[in-house]
Amino acid sequence: YAWLERLVARRASRVVFLTEAARRGFTERTQMADKGCVIYPGADPEKIPRLPYTKGETCSFAHFGTLAGSRNLDSFLQALGRLLETNPVWQTQVQVHLYGHLDNAMRGLIRQFPYPGMIIDHGRVSRQEALSAMVKSDVLLLVQNAGSVSAETIPSKLYEYAFTSRPILALIDENQELRSILRTQGHVVAEITAVADIQRGISGLVGHWQKSFAELEADSPFPYSVESGVHQLIETARQRGFTPQLEVSARQ
């Protein structure tokens, strides 16, 4: 990896990173000067189904994607379990929906959870089914891997989540950049091992759901789309003296 980084730093006219933390770390390791730029890849809002949100009889927390290894719901389930001890009525008011692959360790966590009936494993579903379920969910769960690279990465699922306009409960691993993006959009963030903070986050979101939960309050519209990323790539090339031969739209 070190050899490859030096090669890129020496030969590339411009280096694109998906986070500022990744750009900064690369620059420090390679003394790359001003070659690096950050472009958030975004998602295509046109792919998100235009389905109206309807509050159901239960507050549904939903996770989409693989749960395996250090990306798991251990801390979330601990926090939820503590809340259920003091709010037993939530057993019939809260559900956790999982869409995607679960490894054996994650399945073991579900079996050990004192209220396993609250957790619904949908398994793998089609992309369109997943997008529709996102829009209908009350709260979307975003979970980072725990590890050294987490500070320099942003889960790609964030961009799809953000365009659904549903609240996100994000469990992150020491990533201030991701924390800032989420909080600017009005979402709830906790460190992945901070069970007490996760507990407060769940409690606040369920309380919000009990009142109305119709709208997500954000400081500004979510700015990161595929189209904005494409425009930034084209502009970056032009700044280096290149004229793109073909300018493609986000939909293409």
RATA-V280803 format. One record per pair of residues at least 6 apart in sequence whose C-alpha atoms are under 7 Angstrom apart, sorted by sequence separation. I is the first residue (numbers start at 1). GAP is how many residues later the second one is. If there is no record, write none. Layout:
I;GAP + I;GAP
This chain:
17;6 + 27;6 + 84;6 + 110;6 + 144;6 + 237;6 + 84;7 + 190;7 + 190;8 + 179;10 + 234;10 + 144;11 + 23;13 + 188;13 + 23;14 + 23;15 + 174;17 + 20;18 + 169;18 + 170;18 + 171;18 + 172;18 + 173;18 + 19;19 + 168;19 + 169;19 + 170;19 + 171;19 + 172;19 + 173;19 + 15;20 + 16;20 + 17;20 + 18;20 + 167;20 + 168;20 + 169;20 + 170;20 + 171;20 + 172;20 + 230;20 + 9;21 + 14;21 + 15;21 + 16;21 + 17;21 + 18;21 + 19;21 + 171;21 + 13;22 + 14;22 + 15;22 + 16;22 + 17;22 + 18;22 + 96;22 + 97;22 + 98;22 + 99;22 + 101;22 + 151;22 + 227;22 + 9;23 + 16;23 + 18;23 + 95;23 + 96;23 + 97;23 + 98;23 + 99;23 + 100;23 + 101;23 + 150;23 + 151;23 + 227;23 + 6;24 + 94;24 + 95;24 + 96;24 + 97;24 + 98;24 + 99;24 + 100;24 + 151;24 + 154;24 + 226;24 + 99;25 + 100;25 + 150;25 + 99;26 + 140;26 + 142;26 + 91;27 + 139;27 + 140;27 + 141;27 + 142;27 + 143;27 + 144;27 + 146;27 + 138;28 + 139;28 + 140;28 + 141;28 + 142;28 + 143;28 + 144;28 + 135;29 + 139;29 + 140;29 + 141;29 + 142;29 + 143;29 + 144;29 + 134;30 + 139;30 + 186;30 + 135;31 + 186;31 + 186;32 + 185;33 + 186;33 + 59;34 + 60;34 + 61;34 + 62;34 + 63;34 + 64;34 + 65;34 + 66;34 + 67;34 + 68;34 + 72;34 + 184;34 + 185;34 + 58;35 + 59;35 + 60;35 + 61;35 + 62;35 + 63;35 + 64;35 + 65;35 + 66;35 + 67;35 + 68;35 + 74;35 + 184;35 + 185;35 + 57;36 + 58;36 + 59;36 + 60;36 + 61;36 + 62;36 + 63;36 + 64;36 + 65;36 + 66;36 + 67;36 + 58;37 + 60;37 + 185;37 + 68;38 + 67;39 + 167;49 + 166;50 + 165;51 + 162;60 + 71;72 + 71;73 + 71;74 + 62;75 + 70;75 + 71;75 + 61;76 + 70;76 + 60;77 + 61;77 + 62;77 + 63;77 + 60;78 + 61;78 + 62;78 + 63;78 + 59;79 + 60;79 + 61;79 + 62;79 + 63;79 + 61;80 + 49;82 + 53;82 + 48;83 + 49;83 + 53;83 + 51;84 + 43;116 + 48;116 + 79;116 + 83;116 + 42;117 + 43;117 + 75;117 + 78;117 + 79;117 + 45;118 + 75;118 + 76;119 + 79;119 + 80;119 + 75;120 + 79;120 + 76;122 + 21;130 + 22;130 + 21;131 + 19;133 + 19;134 + 59;147 + 59;150 + 44;181 + 42;182 + 43;182 + 44;182 + 41;183 + 42;183 + 43;183 + 40;184 + 41;184 + 42;184 + 41;185 + 42;187 + 41;188 + 40;189 + 39;190 + 39;193
